[in-house]
Amino acid sequence: MFVQIGVSRRSALPNSILSLVFETARKQAQLVADGLITSEELVTAHLEQIERVNPSVNAIITLVADLAMRKARAADKARMSGEQLGPLHGLPIAIKDLQETAGIRTTHGSPIYIDNVPGEDALIVERVKQAGAIVIGKSNTPEFGAGSQTFNSVFGSTKNPYDLSKTCGGSSGGAGVALACGMVPIATGSDLGGSLRNPAAWSNVVGIRCTPGRVPLINGDLGWSALSTDGPMGRTVEDVGFQLSVMAGDDSRSPVSIRESGEIFAGTLQRDFKGVRVAWSKNLGGRPIEAENSSITESQKHVFDHLGCIVEDDEPDLTTADEIFQAFRAYSFGVKHETHLRDHREKMKATVIWNVEQGLTMTAIDLAHAERKRTRLWEQLVLFFEKYEFLALPVTSVPPFSIEDEYVTEIDGVKLETYLDWMWPCYTISVTGLPAISVPAGFTKTGLPVGLQLVGRPRDEMGLLQLAYAFEQETNFWKQRPSLAV
């Protein structure tokens, strides 16, 4: 049962606050739009949850409570005066600390930018604000988003809310934890090698990596790049689609921008999947994966049978994906961080230095070879996805590991060469350019979340959301909360 709360009703029972902050984002937005609760009350409830839970997990690292309250009051006045409201009107949102926020500190998780206050918003921030969302704070991220373990020398580590001794993943780790703990109903993230999917899996929430250009990037150095993309995270698939409806859409300043409007993603996600072909991969041809992690995702295969899908054990040949990913990631790091390395080497972590130096020593023919292999890979994928509409595979190769470890160095006796290798389930998909989503898929024996990754056909985010929604409705893993947050 929903109980209204407000600034004048601060004596409300704690569970009334929890019943509000853990409502879906769509429900919260509807309550505000219908006048059943004010935006000021909604923001207040989330600020109280942040105050109560954030000290344990360190997900929100720059809180702008006063600004958020002023914006909430303005949002309430706009509604009362009859102004047209955006879809996200009155909803508090956390912005990843890699994304520029006008007037709000944006550090990129680096001491180089510890005092950086941008003058303009990133496009994704601009769009969610235009849709009525209220920035409540910045979410933690590793230095320059490097590595799926959210820690940096500026703010420290973000802890997994299901076990504070474990990592929450990354690089959108703060966003995932903030959602899992009811500190925000919606959040932005970004994904190069898995940064929207990996932390979603380990916080039992949802993260989608869209086709590059679906959520355009502007004012960057690599406008034609198809490796990194911004996007939403949420507690449910519908909430992710809800956000995507305002984040997506054409912007002529991006050369890869997709012209289709994002409004379609706000519609119903219900669909009949009878006869739809799904390829199922346990480990993409024998790549290293921990047995428990694998068994949990394998145990969910029957759900797709129940939905009427035709599920077959099959997978595309992604053996060249490692080389392609390493080359393009190094190239992007070299371009983006050459001056950082030259002027501030002592302020950069070793893995970032390694990636930048790797990029700076690449030759033109190195990059050309990677581009050629990526082209051949795409040609193979087109044929594969003529047979199948979706591919299902794990999100991660291991469950959440110790917060004390920077990255995984070995899986089931297989020693890994770089800090990126354990992230293979996500980065192999990144190089394909295909849309992919992480949905909650169960828990380990010790209660740690595990995610299932679904991959769709080229530019078919809608179909991907529909399948993820159908899986979510069958399983309901998303309803389980971390005990420290409730």
C-alpha positions as CSV (number, residue, x, y, z in Angstrom):
1,M,0.0,0.0,0.0
2,F,1.3,3.4,-0.9
3,V,1.6,6.0,1.8
4,Q,2.1,9.7,1.0
5,I,5.0,11.4,2.7
6,G,6.3,15.0,2.7
7,V,8.4,17.6,4.3
8,S,5.6,18.4,6.7
9,R,5.1,14.8,7.5
10,R,8.7,13.8,8.4
11,S,7.3,11.6,11.2
12,A,6.0,9.1,8.6
13,L,7.1,5.5,9.2
14,P,10.3,4.5,7.6
15,N,8.6,1.8,5.5
16,S,6.4,4.5,3.9
17,I,9.6,6.1,2.6
18,L,10.8,2.8,1.3
19,S,7.4,2.0,-0.4
20,L,7.9,5.2,-2.3
21,V,11.6,5.1,-3.3
22,F,11.3,1.5,-4.4
23,E,8.3,2.2,-6.7
24,T,9.1,2.0,-10.4
25,A,10.2,5.2,-12.0
26,R,7.1,5.1,-14.2
27,K,4.9,4.9,-11.1
28,Q,6.8,7.7,-9.3
29,A,6.4,9.9,-12.4
30,Q,2.7,9.2,-12.6
31,L,2.2,10.0,-8.9
32,V,3.8,13.4,-9.5
33,A,1.9,14.0,-12.7
34,D,-1.4,13.2,-11.0
35,G,-0.7,15.4,-8.0
36,L,-0.8,12.5,-5.5
37,I,2.7,13.5,-4.4
38,T,4.8,16.6,-5.0
39,S,8.2,16.5,-6.6
40,E,9.5,18.2,-3.4
41,E,8.2,15.2,-1.4
42,L,9.7,12.8,-3.8
43,V,13.1,14.4,-3.8
44,T,13.0,14.6,0.0
45,A,12.3,10.9,0.3
46,H,15.3,10.0,-1.9
47,L,17.5,12.4,0.0
48,E,16.6,10.7,3.2
49,Q,17.4,7.3,1.7
50,I,20.7,8.6,0.5
51,E,21.5,10.0,3.9
52,R,20.6,6.6,5.5
53,V,22.3,4.2,3.0
54,N,25.0,6.0,1.0
55,P,27.6,6.1,3.9
56,S,27.7,2.3,3.7
57,V,28.1,2.0,-0.1
58,N,29.6,5.3,-1.4
59,A,27.5,5.4,-4.6
60,I,26.6,9.1,-4.7
61,I,29.9,11.1,-4.5
62,T,28.8,14.7,-5.2
63,L,25.4,15.4,-3.7
64,V,23.5,18.6,-4.7
65,A,20.6,18.4,-2.3
66,D,19.9,22.2,-2.1
67,L,19.9,22.5,-5.9
68,A,17.7,19.5,-6.2
69,M,15.2,20.9,-3.7
70,R,15.0,24.2,-5.5
71,K,14.4,22.4,-8.8
72,A,11.7,20.2,-7.2
73,R,9.8,23.3,-5.9
74,A,10.0,24.8,-9.4
75,A,8.8,21.6,-10.9
76,D,5.8,21.6,-8.5
77,K,5.0,25.2,-9.4
78,A,5.1,24.3,-13.1
79,R,2.7,21.5,-12.6
80,M,0.3,23.6,-10.6
81,S,0.3,26.3,-13.2
82,G,-0.7,23.9,-15.9
83,E,2.5,23.8,-17.8
84,Q,3.1,20.9,-20.1
85,L,5.2,18.3,-18.2
86,G,7.9,16.1,-19.6
87,P,7.9,12.3,-19.1
88,L,10.5,12.4,-16.3
89,H,8.9,15.5,-14.6
90,G,10.0,15.7,-10.9
91,L,12.1,12.5,-10.9
92,P,15.5,12.7,-9.1
93,I,18.3,11.3,-11.2
94,A,22.0,10.4,-10.6
95,I,24.4,11.4,-13.4
96,K,27.6,9.3,-13.9
97,D,30.7,11.3,-13.0
98,L,32.1,10.9,-16.5
99,Q,29.2,13.0,-17.9
100,E,29.4,16.8,-17.9
101,T,26.9,18.6,-15.6
102,A,26.7,22.4,-15.9
103,G,27.5,24.0,-12.5
104,I,28.1,20.6,-10.8
105,R,31.5,19.1,-10.3
106,T,32.5,16.4,-12.7
107,T,35.8,14.7,-11.8
108,H,35.9,11.7,-14.2
109,G,37.2,9.9,-11.1
110,S,40.5,11.5,-11.5
111,P,42.5,13.9,-9.2
112,I,43.3,15.8,-12.4
113,Y,39.7,17.0,-12.5
114,I,39.0,17.2,-8.8
115,D,37.9,20.8,-9.1
116,N,36.3,20.7,-12.6
117,V,33.0,22.4,-12.8
118,P,31.7,22.3,-16.4
119,G,29.8,25.2,-18.0
120,E,27.6,22.9,-20.1
121,D,25.7,19.7,-19.8
122,A,26.5,16.6,-21.8
123,L,23.8,15.8,-24.3
124,I,22.3,12.9,-22.3
125,V,22.1,15.2,-19.3
126,E,20.5,18.0,-21.3
127,R,17.9,15.6,-22.6
128,V,16.8,14.1,-19.2
129,K,16.6,17.6,-17.7
130,Q,14.5,18.8,-20.6
131,A,12.2,15.8,-19.9
132,G,11.8,17.1,-16.3
133,A,14.3,15.0,-14.4
134,I,16.1,16.7,-11.4
135,V,19.8,16.0,-10.9
136,I,20.3,14.9,-7.3
137,G,24.0,14.1,-7.5
138,K,26.8,12.4,-9.4
139,S,27.5,8.7,-9.2
140,N,30.9,7.2,-8.6
141,T,33.0,5.7,-11.4
142,P,36.6,4.4,-11.7
143,E,39.3,6.8,-13.1
144,F,38.2,7.8,-16.6
145,G,35.8,4.8,-16.5
146,A,38.7,2.4,-16.9
147,G,38.0,-1.1,-15.5
148,S,34.9,-2.8,-14.2
149,Q,35.7,-2.1,-10.6
150,T,34.4,1.2,-9.2
151,F,37.2,2.8,-7.2
152,N,39.4,5.9,-7.6
153,S,41.8,8.0,-5.6
154,V,39.3,10.9,-5.3
155,F,36.3,9.2,-3.7
156,G,37.4,5.7,-2.9
157,S,35.4,2.5,-3.7
158,T,31.8,1.9,-4.2
159,K,30.7,-1.3,-2.4
160,N,28.3,-4.0,-3.5
161,P,25.1,-3.5,-1.5
162,Y,24.5,-7.3,-1.3
163,D,28.0,-7.8,0.3
164,L,30.1,-4.8,1.3
165,S,33.3,-6.8,1.0
166,K,32.6,-7.2,-2.8
167,T,32.8,-4.9,-5.8
168,C,29.8,-3.6,-7.5
169,G,31.5,-3.7,-10.9
170,G,31.8,-0.7,-13.2
171,S,32.3,1.6,-14.6
172,S,28.7,2.8,-14.0
173,G,29.0,1.2,-10.5
174,G,27.8,4.1,-8.5
175,A,24.7,4.3,-10.7
176,G,23.9,0.6,-10.3
177,V,24.2,0.7,-6.5
178,A,22.2,3.9,-6.2
179,L,19.4,2.3,-8.0
180,A,19.6,-1.0,-6.1
181,C,19.4,0.9,-2.8
182,G,16.5,3.1,-3.7
183,M,18.6,6.3,-3.7
184,V,17.3,7.3,-7.2
185,P,14.7,5.9,-9.5
186,I,16.7,6.5,-12.7
187,A,20.3,6.9,-13.6
188,T,22.6,7.6,-16.5
189,G,25.6,5.5,-17.4
190,S,28.0,4.8,-20.3
191,D,29.4,1.6,-21.8
192,L,32.6,0.9,-23.7
193,G,33.5,-2.6,-22.6
194,G,30.5,-3.4,-20.4
195,S,30.0,-0.4,-18.1
196,L,26.3,-0.4,-18.3
197,R,25.9,-4.2,-18.2
198,N,28.5,-5.4,-15.7
199,P,27.4,-3.2,-12.8
200,A,23.7,-3.8,-13.6
201,A,24.3,-7.5,-13.2
202,W,26.1,-7.1,-9.9
203,S,23.5,-4.8,-8.4
204,N,20.5,-6.7,-9.6
205,V,19.3,-3.9,-11.8
206,V,19.0,-3.4,-15.6
207,G,21.4,-1.7,-17.9
208,I,21.2,-1.5,-21.7
209,R,24.0,-0.8,-24.2
210,C,22.3,0.6,-27.2
211,T,23.5,0.7,-30.8
212,P,26.1,3.5,-31.0
213,G,24.2,6.6,-32.2
214,R,20.9,5.6,-30.6
215,V,21.9,7.9,-27.7
216,P,24.1,10.4,-29.5
217,L,27.5,11.6,-28.2
218,I,28.6,15.1,-29.2
219,N,31.6,17.4,-28.5
220,G,34.0,14.4,-28.1
221,D,37.2,13.5,-29.9
222,L,35.9,10.4,-31.7
223,G,32.6,11.3,-33.3
224,W,32.7,8.4,-35.7
225,S,33.6,5.8,-33.1
226,A,31.2,2.9,-32.6
227,L,32.7,1.6,-29.3
228,S,31.5,3.8,-26.5
229,T,27.9,4.9,-25.9
230,D,25.8,6.6,-23.2
231,G,22.6,5.1,-21.9
232,P,20.2,4.4,-19.0
233,M,20.1,2.1,-16.0
234,G,17.0,1.3,-14.0
235,R,15.5,-1.2,-11.6
236,T,13.1,-2.6,-14.3
237,V,13.2,-3.1,-18.1
238,E,10.2,-0.7,-18.4
239,D,12.1,2.0,-16.5
240,V,15.1,1.6,-18.8
241,G,12.8,2.0,-21.9
242,F,11.1,4.9,-20.2
243,Q,14.4,6.8,-19.9
244,L,15.5,5.7,-23.4
245,S,12.4,7.3,-24.8
246,V,13.9,10.8,-24.0
247,M,17.6,10.0,-24.3
248,A,17.4,8.5,-27.8
249,G,16.8,10.5,-30.9
250,D,18.7,12.3,-33.7
251,D,21.3,15.0,-33.2
252,S,23.0,16.2,-36.4
253,R,26.1,17.1,-34.5
254,S,26.8,13.3,-34.1
255,P,27.8,11.7,-37.4
256,V,26.5,8.3,-36.3
257,S,23.3,9.5,-34.8
258,I,20.2,7.4,-35.5
259,R,17.4,9.5,-36.8
260,E,14.5,7.4,-35.3
261,S,12.7,9.1,-32.4
262,G,13.0,7.5,-29.0
263,E,9.3,7.8,-28.3
264,I,8.6,4.2,-29.3
265,F,10.5,3.0,-26.2
266,A,7.9,4.5,-23.9
267,G,5.2,2.2,-25.3
268,T,4.2,-1.3,-24.3
269,L,6.9,-3.9,-24.2
270,Q,4.5,-6.9,-24.3
271,R,5.0,-9.3,-27.2
272,D,4.3,-12.9,-28.2
273,F,7.6,-14.7,-28.5
274,K,6.2,-18.0,-29.8
275,G,8.5,-19.4,-32.5
276,V,11.2,-16.7,-32.0
277,R,14.7,-18.2,-32.4
278,V,17.2,-17.6,-29.6
279,A,20.9,-18.7,-29.8
280,W,22.2,-19.8,-26.4
281,S,25.9,-19.6,-25.5
282,K,27.4,-20.8,-22.3
283,N,30.9,-19.4,-22.8
284,L,31.4,-18.3,-26.4
285,G,33.4,-21.3,-27.5
286,G,35.2,-22.3,-24.3
287,R,36.2,-19.0,-22.8
288,P,37.0,-19.1,-19.0
289,I,34.0,-18.7,-16.7
290,E,33.4,-19.7,-13.1
291,A,31.2,-22.7,-12.7
292,E,28.6,-21.2,-10.3
293,N,28.2,-18.1,-12.5
294,S,27.7,-20.3,-15.5
295,S,25.2,-22.6,-13.8
296,I,23.0,-19.8,-12.7
297,T,22.6,-18.4,-16.2
298,E,22.2,-21.9,-17.6
299,S,19.4,-22.5,-15.2
300,Q,17.3,-19.8,-16.8
301,K,17.2,-21.3,-20.3
302,H,13.9,-22.9,-19.5
303,V,12.3,-19.5,-19.2
304,F,12.7,-18.9,-22.9
305,D,11.2,-22.3,-23.7
306,H,8.2,-21.3,-21.5
307,L,7.9,-18.1,-23.5
308,G,7.6,-20.2,-26.7
309,C,11.0,-19.4,-28.0
310,I,13.0,-21.9,-30.1
311,V,16.3,-22.0,-28.1
312,E,19.4,-23.6,-29.6
313,D,22.9,-24.0,-28.3
314,D,24.8,-21.8,-30.9
315,E,27.0,-18.8,-31.0
316,P,28.7,-16.5,-33.5
317,D,32.5,-16.9,-34.1
318,L,33.9,-14.0,-32.0
319,T,37.5,-15.2,-31.8
320,T,38.7,-12.0,-33.3
321,A,36.8,-9.8,-30.9
322,D,39.6,-9.7,-28.3
323,E,42.1,-8.2,-30.7
324,I,39.6,-5.8,-32.2
325,F,38.5,-4.6,-28.7
326,Q,42.1,-4.2,-27.4
327,A,43.1,-2.2,-30.5
328,F,40.2,0.2,-30.6
329,R,40.2,0.7,-26.8
330,A,43.9,1.5,-26.9
331,Y,43.4,3.9,-29.8
332,S,40.6,5.7,-28.0
333,F,42.7,6.0,-24.8
334,G,45.7,7.3,-26.7
335,V,43.6,10.0,-28.3
336,K,41.7,11.0,-25.1
337,H,44.5,10.8,-22.6
338,E,47.7,11.7,-24.4
339,T,47.9,15.1,-22.7
340,H,46.9,13.7,-19.3
341,L,49.8,11.2,-19.5
342,R,52.2,13.9,-20.6
343,D,51.2,16.5,-18.0
344,H,49.8,14.4,-15.1
345,R,51.3,10.9,-15.2
346,E,51.8,10.8,-11.5
347,K,48.1,11.3,-10.9
348,M,47.0,8.4,-13.2
349,K,46.5,4.7,-12.2
350,A,48.8,2.1,-13.7
351,T,46.1,0.4,-15.9
352,V,45.2,3.7,-17.5
353,I,48.8,4.5,-18.2
354,W,49.2,1.1,-19.8
355,N,46.2,1.5,-22.0
356,V,47.3,5.0,-23.1
357,E,50.9,3.9,-23.9
358,Q,49.5,1.0,-25.8
359,G,47.5,3.4,-27.9
360,L,50.4,5.8,-28.5
361,T,52.6,3.0,-29.8
362,M,50.0,1.7,-32.3
363,T,50.8,2.0,-36.0
364,A,48.3,2.9,-38.7
365,I,48.5,-0.7,-40.1
366,D,47.7,-2.0,-36.6
367,L,44.5,-0.1,-36.6
368,A,43.8,-1.0,-40.2
369,H,44.1,-4.7,-39.4
370,A,41.7,-4.3,-36.5
371,E,39.2,-2.4,-38.8
372,R,39.4,-5.1,-41.4
373,K,38.8,-7.9,-38.9
374,R,35.8,-5.9,-37.5
375,T,34.4,-5.6,-41.0
376,R,34.7,-9.4,-41.5
377,L,33.1,-10.0,-38.1
378,W,30.1,-7.8,-39.0
379,E,29.6,-9.7,-42.2
380,Q,29.5,-13.0,-40.2
381,L,27.1,-11.5,-37.6
382,V,24.6,-10.4,-40.3
383,L,24.3,-14.0,-41.4
384,F,24.1,-15.3,-37.9
385,F,21.3,-12.9,-37.0
386,E,19.3,-13.9,-40.1
387,K,18.9,-17.3,-38.5
388,Y,18.4,-16.0,-34.9
389,E,16.7,-12.9,-33.6
390,F,18.5,-13.0,-30.2
391,L,21.7,-14.3,-28.6
392,A,21.8,-15.1,-24.8
393,L,25.0,-15.4,-22.8
394,P,26.4,-14.4,-19.4
395,V,27.1,-10.8,-18.5
396,T,30.2,-11.6,-16.5
397,S,32.7,-14.4,-16.3
398,V,32.8,-14.4,-12.5
399,P,30.5,-13.3,-9.6
400,P,31.4,-10.1,-7.7
401,F,34.9,-10.3,-6.4
402,S,36.7,-8.8,-3.5
403,I,36.6,-5.0,-3.2
404,E,40.3,-5.2,-2.4
405,D,41.2,-6.6,-5.9
406,E,41.5,-4.2,-8.7
407,Y,40.6,-6.8,-11.3
408,V,40.4,-10.6,-11.9
409,T,43.8,-12.2,-12.7
410,E,42.7,-15.9,-13.0
411,I,39.5,-17.9,-13.7
412,D,39.4,-21.6,-12.9
413,G,43.2,-21.9,-13.3
414,V,43.4,-19.8,-16.4
415,K,45.7,-16.9,-15.9
416,L,44.6,-13.7,-17.6
417,E,47.0,-11.4,-19.5
418,T,45.5,-8.0,-19.0
419,Y,43.1,-6.2,-16.6
420,L,40.4,-6.4,-19.3
421,D,40.4,-10.1,-20.1
422,W,37.9,-11.2,-17.5
423,M,35.3,-8.8,-19.0
424,W,35.1,-10.9,-22.2
425,P,31.3,-11.5,-22.1
426,C,30.6,-7.8,-22.5
427,Y,33.5,-6.4,-24.6
428,T,33.2,-9.1,-27.2
429,I,29.6,-7.8,-27.7
430,S,30.7,-4.2,-27.7
431,V,32.8,-4.6,-30.8
432,T,29.8,-6.0,-32.7
433,G,27.9,-2.8,-32.4
434,L,24.8,-4.8,-31.6
435,P,22.4,-3.7,-28.8
436,A,22.7,-5.7,-25.6
437,I,21.0,-5.6,-22.2
438,S,21.8,-7.1,-18.7
439,V,18.8,-8.3,-16.8
440,P,18.7,-9.9,-13.2
441,A,19.0,-13.7,-13.5
442,G,19.5,-15.0,-10.0
443,F,21.9,-15.2,-7.1
444,T,24.9,-17.2,-6.0
445,K,24.7,-19.4,-2.9
446,T,26.1,-16.5,-0.9
447,G,23.4,-14.1,-2.2
448,L,25.4,-12.2,-4.9
449,P,23.5,-11.1,-8.0
450,V,24.1,-12.6,-11.4
451,G,22.9,-11.2,-14.7
452,L,21.9,-12.6,-18.1
453,Q,23.0,-10.7,-21.2
454,L,20.6,-10.6,-24.2
455,V,21.9,-9.4,-27.6
456,G,19.5,-8.2,-30.4
457,R,19.7,-7.7,-34.1
458,P,21.2,-4.5,-35.5
459,R,19.4,-1.4,-34.2
460,D,16.6,-3.5,-32.7
461,E,16.5,-2.0,-29.2
462,M,12.8,-2.4,-29.1
463,G,12.8,-6.1,-29.7
464,L,15.6,-6.5,-27.1
465,L,13.6,-4.6,-24.5
466,Q,10.6,-6.7,-25.2
467,L,12.4,-10.0,-24.7
468,A,14.1,-8.7,-21.6
469,Y,10.7,-7.5,-20.2
470,A,9.2,-11.0,-20.9
471,F,12.1,-12.7,-19.1
472,E,11.8,-10.2,-16.2
473,Q,8.0,-10.8,-15.8
474,E,8.6,-14.6,-15.7
475,T,11.4,-14.5,-13.1
476,N,10.9,-11.4,-10.9
477,F,14.5,-11.4,-9.6
478,W,14.4,-7.6,-9.7
479,K,12.1,-7.5,-6.7
480,Q,14.8,-8.7,-4.3
481,R,16.5,-5.8,-2.5
482,P,19.8,-5.6,-0.6
483,S,19.0,-5.9,3.1
484,L,21.0,-2.7,4.1
485,A,18.6,-0.6,1.9
486,V,15.3,-1.8,3.3
